[in-house]
Amino acid sequence: MKKTMLSLLALVLVTASFGQNEYKKAPGFAIHLSFTDFQTATEIRNNGLSAVLRDNKFYQTKRMTAGLAMSYIQGLSDHVDFAGTLTGSFLDYPIPNRISDGSRQLLLEAAATANLKLTTDRFWFVPFLTAGVGASQFQGHYGAFIPAGVGIQIKLASDAFILLNSQYRIPVTDNTAYHFYHSMGIAKTFNKPKVVVPVEVPTPVILDRDGDGIADADDKCPDTPGLASLQGCPDRDGDGIADGDDKCPDVAGLAKYQGCPIPDTDGDGINDEMDKCPTVKGFARYQGCPIPDTDGDGVNDEEDKCPSRPGPASNQGCPEIAKEVIEKINFAAKNVFFATGSYKLLAKSNKSLDEVVRLMKEDESLMLDIDGHTDAQGTNESNQVLSDNRAGAVKQYLTSKGIDASRLKSTGYGEEKPVADNKTAAGRAKNRRTEMTVRNY
């Protein structure tokens, strides 16, 4: 076994002499947390590896003793790194043929190893094999051993790494014991800065009449300071178009308009590229076009209560309701009767209300406001409820005849809006009324 490990180390060192060394690691240092395990190594020698694995005794932390280690690392080639490691831990070292007193003393172990990397430091995950030579000191006893194992290098940055390593340490001298050595640590390398030796180059003589830093041979405007991006020509408005080619040299513009801004033909503040009506003034919310008038009645859609039905401005853009219809609605309102002190409609109201139904069915655009009013007899609260209910009763009658409720609005005003003196019977009779106002918006 010892001869095999020495042969492996020799092979690693020979391998280090080959390669281009493009990814050879710079010198650096590492600090590790170490774990030493004598018990598992002894059981493997006594019972075999399969027994230890079967009993799940491999890598049991309770068998390990923690310590600290420091390393010097340096790349020998792309695939081989040298590591010199010094480890210290306090434990009871089981020196062969020695009776232990059970006390924990300082164990120092030094190892020089070569890490044969399966990939280069170009990759973030690098597995490696490790082998080398080592020496130990415990209570005045010196020994030698051969470390051999495997490890993983994880790159955090171009000069920082995590190192994980497990070794089996084989004794060379009689006062050294077989044991496992595990470590985890972090390494930092220090790249030497490259020294650049300046080379003196004779400065050629370049003619530049306008002093803009562009040689006259390459300057399209050799007598006027300009920009390199425009072959030495000036650009006063900074729009990327040389003044000689710019029809608006003092106003930034676009090449497609020969250096001028996007035009606004109708002067409405919306440039022609965004304006769907470039020759007629309009508004941004209509993409540069005027406010539409869908029904062509001269009232624009924003002010037209009936944008799809032509009508005069005096009626908010809606068609005027025939005077005859208004008069019939008003006449019907005066012929709506209720039982005294109640909101129950009397049968003699039906004829008038049926006429209202007919008119509203003939013209689906008509809508109706139904207002209920009372005299001042009784309390304000009772009068308000009565007027609400009477207006609602009229609305309910009309809906029962097929008029959609969305076309009807009922409101009770109680005694708030008298049209006559409540002190006389005649005045109170006039105040007890139902009003109906027809509209089409």
Buried (B, 14 or more C-beta within 10 A) or exposed (E): EEEEBBEBBEEBBEBBEEBEBEBBBBEBBBBBEBBBBBBBBBBBEEEEEEEBEEEEBBBEEEBBBEBBBBBBBBBBBBBBBBBBBEBEBEBBBBBEEEEEEEEEEEBBBBBBBBBBBEBBBEBEEBBBBBBBBBBBBBEEBEBBBBBBBBBBBBBEEEBEBBBBBBBBBBBBEEBBBBBBBBBBBBBBBEEEEEEEEEEEEEEEEEEBEBEBEBBEEEBEBBEBBBBEEBEBBBBEBEBBBBBBEBEBBEEBBBEEBEBBBBBBBBEBEBBBEEBEBBEEBBBEEBEBBBEBBBBEBEBBBEEBBBBEBBBEEEBBBBBEBEEEBBEBBEEBBEBBBBEEEEBEBEEEBBEBBBBBBEBBEEEEBBBBBBBBBBBBEEEEEBBBBBBBBBBBBBBBBBBEBEBEEEBBBBBBBBBEEBEBEBEEEEBBEBBBBBBBBBBBB
